[in-house]
Structure formats: structure tokens, C-alpha cells
């Protein structure tokens, strides 16, 4: 059986009559029919590789969907315009008024908005828990719970959730397990095998990996994707563009080697910065000091590409960011370039102060997304900025 790395290059290819080697970009929003009868038949039931409208499906987009599904081990996928289109589409299509959701509290701000504001507005009850506390999940999950939602690794404090244990609790009451898997990446993920039902990625991050465009994908069973997600997404318009799908296909070809190289560098930097006089706290799941290091080793096998450093205060964090020469200040992650972020004033700025404190998003916290630069150069840059 082919490995993820091989599937990332070959899975899902559809060649036209010209037998092109590189995947074709089918840059069209509509499709032609040979006859009125053929149009009628396709609208009644489109067959494999029969398309109606780009909002419903496109050959280039289908190649991306099939390839990422093969890597993840999913039956099917639906590609979306952005990562948040995937999150909101997956949640909204699966829920209705009166449903009960249990979610981890440590989420990206936009995910919190969807759960707290959008879903609540339409009558969905949402309870938030400390995702690392299994007893909290046991207490919150009720017989009528419809869905549980969490980040497999939280942003930006890098907490891990035990997918297998939480999935077992959810499945005991028939609840669907939906996981945002961005920080874990498809390279290290066995999320579906560990019990999740639905996996979501912002393809904007590691899958693209070069800061070029937006994309997202929802992965799950054929039944869930075709009969729950697809009708909702087709009618609400969150489809991925053909050009972005082509770009992300190219990203998948190098995803494995990029992420593994970034992870190796992240481990090197974490080992070198642990105990540094200017670092009040190092957070990296791949380092032995992380409270969930054993879970990281069992669930992922590696620490990932992101490190968090608590430098003690906002002033120290800003001074560090402003002294960096190689690492670039940006709110993205998973890029070939090393990117550094101050979450409290950017990505998580709008969270109430008490929630920031609860989540560990301190004024001195800095998130470092490790890129593909030479590890020696990166370490020197970080040490000089800390000094």
C-alpha cells in the first residue's frame, strides 16, 4: 500500500485527452452538454466526473479532494474557499436548532465566533470544556449530545487532546467527533483511525505552505460528505476555486518533505532554547518538558512545526519580534518562511482578558511557526533577538 508521501504525488489524478503530466487547471464555472436530453439527465443524476457548475464541483477541485482524502484515509472530501469555510460549513451542515454540542475551549477566535455566536443564534446549545481534562468531557457529554468539536492541537498554546479517549466518550452516546487538525498536519495525522468522524483542514497553512492562497477541506465518510456537507456547501457557495485547487495539489506533492524538515528544525530549536534565561516558558509538544509529551509521542510521533515562547511581558515579546532578522512577523503559519506572531494582540486580540488568562495566552506569549530556513541561521536569529 502506498505511503502518504507517495499518495501526495499520485492520488486523484484525472488526465484529459491530452495526457498532460502536471494536473490541468479547468478554469471554468460552467460545463457544456451535447444535447438538451444530456443536460436533463445530468441535472437528474450526475455520474462520475460529470459536472454542472463550479460551485457544485470541478475536475481540478475533485483531484485535490481525492488526493487529500487518500492521504488522510477518508472516504471522501469537500474542498472549500478557506479553512473557516470548512469549519463553519462542517458544523452548520451537521447541526440544527435544539442540538447539543460540547467543544474544547481552546480554539481559534473565528471558530469560537461560529460556536458562540452563529450556532447559538440559531438555537444550538454549546458547552465549552478544558479539552485536556477527560473528566470535564465525561461531565459535559450528555445522552442527547449531537457533536463534539476540538482542535487536535490548540492554537496558540499547543495543548493536545486525546482523540481516542474523547472519541470513545462521544461515540458512547452516538455523537459525531469533529476535529480541526491544522497544527497536527496530514503528515502526522491518523485522526480518523484514532476515532474521529470528521477532519477539517485549513489548506491555507501547511498544505499550501508557501503563502499563496486560501483553501480548506472537510473529510469524512462518503455518506457525510455527499449527503450532509455537499448539499449545504453547494447552496451556500463556499466552494474552492479551480486555480487554488491546482495550487494546493502542487502543495500536496511536497507536503511530506516540507513538514518533516520543519518539524526537525522545530525540535532542534526547542532543545536549544529550553532553559534560556530570557524564556520564561517553552511550549513544544515534542519536548520532554511539555506536560503532554507522552500523548504527543503516541498520537503524532513528532512535535509538529510550531513552538510557543513566553517571554514574560508584552514589552519583551515586542522587543524580541522587532529584533528578528530572518523570522517574519505575520499571523499565518505552516509557511516555508519562519513566521512569528504575538497572539494576544493579533489572532486572539478580541478574546476577553479572563478567557485569554484561562487559555494561557499571556502578554508575553509568542508563537513561532518554523519554516524551511537553515536551522543554524534560525537559531542564531532567535538567540540574537532574545539577547
WONOR-V933941 format. One record per residue. RES is the residue in three letters. PSI is psi as a letter, one per 30 degrees, with the letter a starting at -180 (* if undefined). Layout:
res = {RES RES}
psi = {PSI PSI}
This chain:
res = {UNK UNK UNK UNK UNK UNK UNK UNK UNK UNK UNK UNK UNK UNK UNK UNK UNK UNK UNK UNK UNK UNK UNK UNK UNK UNK UNK UNK UNK UNK UNK UNK UNK UNK UNK UNK UNK UNK UNK UNK UNK UNK UNK UNK UNK UNK UNK UNK UNK UNK UNK UNK UNK UNK UNK UNK UNK UNK UNK UNK UNK UNK UNK UNK UNK UNK UNK UNK UNK UNK UNK UNK UNK UNK UNK UNK UNK UNK UNK UNK UNK UNK UNK UNK UNK UNK UNK UNK UNK UNK UNK UNK UNK UNK UNK UNK UNK UNK UNK UNK UNK UNK UNK UNK UNK UNK UNK UNK UNK UNK UNK UNK UNK UNK UNK UNK UNK UNK UNK UNK UNK UNK UNK UNK UNK UNK UNK UNK UNK UNK UNK UNK UNK UNK UNK UNK UNK UNK UNK UNK UNK UNK UNK UNK UNK UNK UNK UNK UNK UNK UNK UNK UNK UNK UNK UNK UNK UNK UNK UNK UNK UNK UNK UNK UNK UNK UNK UNK UNK UNK UNK UNK UNK UNK UNK UNK UNK UNK UNK UNK UNK UNK UNK UNK UNK UNK UNK UNK UNK UNK UNK UNK UNK UNK UNK UNK UNK UNK UNK UNK UNK UNK UNK UNK UNK UNK UNK UNK UNK UNK UNK UNK UNK UNK UNK UNK UNK UNK UNK UNK UNK UNK UNK UNK UNK UNK UNK UNK UNK UNK UNK UNK UNK UNK UNK UNK UNK UNK UNK UNK UNK UNK UNK UNK UNK UNK UNK UNK UNK UNK UNK UNK UNK UNK UNK UNK UNK UNK UNK UNK UNK UNK UNK UNK UNK UNK UNK UNK UNK UNK UNK UNK UNK UNK UNK UNK UNK UNK UNK UNK UNK UNK UNK UNK UNK UNK UNK UNK UNK UNK UNK UNK UNK UNK UNK UNK UNK UNK UNK UNK UNK UNK UNK UNK UNK UNK UNK UNK UNK UNK UNK UNK UNK UNK UNK UNK UNK UNK UNK UNK UNK UNK UNK UNK UNK UNK UNK UNK UNK UNK UNK UNK UNK UNK UNK UNK UNK UNK UNK UNK UNK UNK UNK UNK UNK UNK UNK UNK UNK UNK UNK UNK UNK UNK UNK UNK UNK UNK UNK UNK UNK UNK UNK UNK UNK UNK UNK UNK UNK UNK UNK UNK UNK UNK UNK UNK UNK UNK UNK UNK UNK UNK UNK UNK UNK UNK UNK}
psi = {k k l e e e e f e f k g k j k a f f h k e k k k j i i k f l k l k f l e e e e e e e f e j k a k h k l e k f f e l k e e e e e e e e e e e e e f g l e l l k k l f l e f e e e e e e e e f f l l k f l k k k k k e j l k e e e e e e e e e e e e f g g k k k k k l j f f j e e e e e e e k l f g k e k k k l k e k l k g g h k k k j e e e e e e e e f f g g k k j k k j g e f f l f e f k h e e f f f l e k k k k j f f c e e d g g h f l l l l k k k a l e e e e e f e e e e e e e f f g h l k k e e e e e e e e e e f e g e e e e e e e e e e e e e e e e e e f k g k f f j e k k j j f f k f f k f g e e e e e e e e f l f a g k k k k j g f l e e e e e e e e f f k e e k k j l g l l g l f k k k k k j e f g c e g e f k k e e e e e e f g i l f g k k k j j k a g l k e e e e e e e e e e e e *}
